[in-house]
Amino acid sequence: MIVVSVLVFLILNSYVAGRLASEITQANFLAEEGLEAARSIRDNSWDDLLEGSHSLDIFGGNWIFKGSQEDVSDQLNEGIRVITIEDLDSDRKKVTSQVTWQFTEARSQEVSLVTYLTNWQMISPPAGYCAGTCTPCEDIFNSKICRAQDGCGWSGKLKICFDDPGCTPCENYTTEPKCTAQSGCQWITP
């Protein structure tokens, strides 16, 4: 009787352990899918990652948030998935994908995965810009400076700098070397 009891206990215990492992694997898959869906939503539009609790749906071939919790009981007994978005700052969010289910009547289980998303599409401030007022060609008396100035030409016979067609406005230059080569222009780094 003792041997039979031990064997029944071991068989039931291994069955329960195997079932639990299988359900945890399924819950991990659902939680990871929730994080991937949040990444996809972020990639489509950062503004769609609204703070709060969400469920997932597919609309037009894209993941969207819809409702506050998602019924996944077709995959886990009384299963629910919730995607929670928390604002950390204007360009960072904390995303938690939580799956809960009833393993037995008296025992519930939970899997929770967390990731942090950044707004990789944000427009970064410029590294610098060119400012100032270009020196008019007729105000330049040095041949080397005149030749370096876009829109100016040097007359060797007359020893004057002339408009050819005239100095280029400083804001037209997008690189520091080109900007600083122009008389009257300077590179500003914010």
C-alpha positions in Angstrom: 0.0 0.0 0.0 2.9 2.4 0.9 4.7 1.6 -2.4 1.5 2.2 -4.4 0.9 5.5 -2.5 4.4 6.7 -3.2 4.1 5.7 -6.9 0.8 7.5 -7.3 2.2 10.6 -5.6 5.3 10.6 -7.9 3.2 10.1 -11.0 0.8 12.9 -10.0 3.6 15.2 -8.9 5.5 14.7 -12.2 2.2 15.3 -14.1 1.5 18.5 -12.2 5.2 19.7 -12.6 5.0 18.9 -16.4 1.7 20.7 -16.8 3.0 23.7 -14.8 6.2 23.9 -17.0 4.1 23.8 -20.1 1.7 26.5 -18.9 4.7 28.7 -17.8 6.2 28.3 -21.3 2.9 29.4 -22.9 2.6 32.3 -20.5 6.2 33.4 -21.3 5.4 33.3 -25.0 2.2 35.5 -24.5 4.2 38.0 -22.3 7.0 38.2 -24.8 4.5 38.7 -27.6 3.0 41.6 -25.6 6.5 43.3 -25.4 7.0 42.7 -29.2 3.6 44.2 -29.9 4.5 47.3 -27.8 7.8 47.7 -29.8 5.8 47.5 -33.0 3.3 50.1 -31.7 6.3 52.3 -30.8 7.8 51.9 -34.2 4.5 52.9 -35.9 3.9 55.9 -33.7 5.5 56.9 -30.4 2.4 58.8 -29.5 0.3 55.6 -29.4 2.2 54.3 -26.4 -0.2 55.9 -23.9 0.3 55.5 -20.2 -2.0 53.0 -18.6 -3.1 49.3 -18.8 -3.9 47.9 -22.3 -5.0 44.9 -24.2 -3.8 44.1 -27.7 -5.6 43.7 -31.0 -4.6 43.7 -34.6 -6.1 46.4 -37.0 -5.0 46.8 -40.6 -2.1 44.3 -40.1 -0.7 46.3 -37.1 -0.8 45.9 -33.4 -2.9 48.4 -31.5 -4.0 48.9 -27.9 -7.6 48.2 -27.3 -9.3 48.0 -23.8 -7.5 47.5 -20.5 -7.0 43.7 -20.4 -7.0 40.8 -22.8 -8.7 37.5 -22.4 -6.3 34.7 -23.3 -8.3 31.9 -21.7 -8.3 30.0 -25.0 -4.6 29.4 -24.3 -4.5 29.3 -20.4 -7.2 28.6 -17.9 -8.9 32.0 -17.1 -5.9 33.7 -18.7 -5.5 37.4 -18.8 -2.8 39.5 -20.4 -2.3 43.2 -19.5 0.3 45.5 -21.1 1.1 48.4 -18.8 2.9 51.5 -20.0 4.5 53.9 -17.6 6.0 57.3 -18.7 9.6 57.7 -17.4 10.2 61.0 -19.4 9.2 62.4 -22.7 11.3 59.9 -24.7 11.4 56.8 -22.4 8.7 54.4 -21.3 8.6 51.3 -19.1 6.5 48.5 -20.5 5.3 45.5 -18.4 3.6 42.6 -20.0 1.8 40.5 -17.4 0.0 37.2 -17.9 -2.0 35.7 -15.1 -4.0 32.4 -15.1 -5.6 29.9 -12.8 -3.4 26.8 -12.5 -5.8 25.1 -10.1 -8.8 26.3 -8.3 -6.7 27.3 -5.3 -3.5 28.3 -7.2 -3.1 31.2 -9.6 0.1 31.8 -11.6 1.7 34.9 -13.0 4.4 35.7 -15.5 5.6 39.3 -15.8 8.2 40.7 -18.3 9.5 44.2 -18.3 11.4 46.3 -20.9 12.2 49.9 -21.5 11.5 51.6 -24.8 12.9 54.8 -26.1 11.7 57.1 -28.8 14.3 56.3 -31.4 12.5 58.4 -34.0 12.8 61.6 -32.0 14.4 64.4 -33.9 17.8 65.1 -32.3 18.9 68.7 -32.0 21.4 69.8 -34.6 25.1 69.4 -33.8 25.6 73.0 -34.8 24.7 75.6 -37.4 26.3 78.4 -39.3 25.4 82.0 -38.3 26.5 85.5 -39.1 26.5 87.8 -42.1 28.9 87.0 -45.0 31.3 89.8 -45.7 30.5 91.4 -49.1 33.0 90.7 -51.7 34.0 94.4 -52.3 34.9 94.6 -48.5 37.6 91.9 -48.9 41.1 93.1 -49.8 43.0 89.9 -49.4 43.2 87.6 -52.5 43.4 84.4 -50.4 40.3 85.3 -48.3 38.5 86.5 -51.4 39.1 83.2 -53.3 37.9 81.2 -50.2 34.7 83.2 -50.0 31.9 81.4 -52.0 30.4 83.8 -54.6 33.5 86.1 -54.8 36.2 86.3 -57.4 39.6 88.0 -57.4 40.9 90.2 -60.1 44.7 90.0 -60.1 45.1 93.0 -62.4 42.8 95.3 -60.5 43.7 93.7 -57.1 40.0 93.7 -56.1 37.5 91.2 -54.9 34.3 91.2 -56.9 30.8 89.6 -56.8 30.7 86.4 -58.7 27.5 86.3 -58.1 28.0 87.5 -54.5 28.6 86.1 -51.1 26.5 83.1 -50.0 24.4 83.6 -46.8 25.9 81.9 -43.8 22.8 79.8 -43.0 23.3 77.9 -46.3 26.3 76.1 -44.9 25.7 72.9 -43.0 29.2 71.9 -42.1 31.7 73.6 -39.8 34.7 73.6 -42.1 32.7 75.2 -45.0 31.1 77.7 -42.6 34.3 78.9 -41.0 36.0 79.3 -44.4 33.6 82.1 -45.2 34.5 85.6 -44.0 31.8 86.8 -41.5 30.3 83.4 -40.8 30.8 81.4 -37.6 29.8 77.9 -36.5 27.5 77.8 -33.4 27.4 74.7 -31.3 24.3 74.6 -29.0 
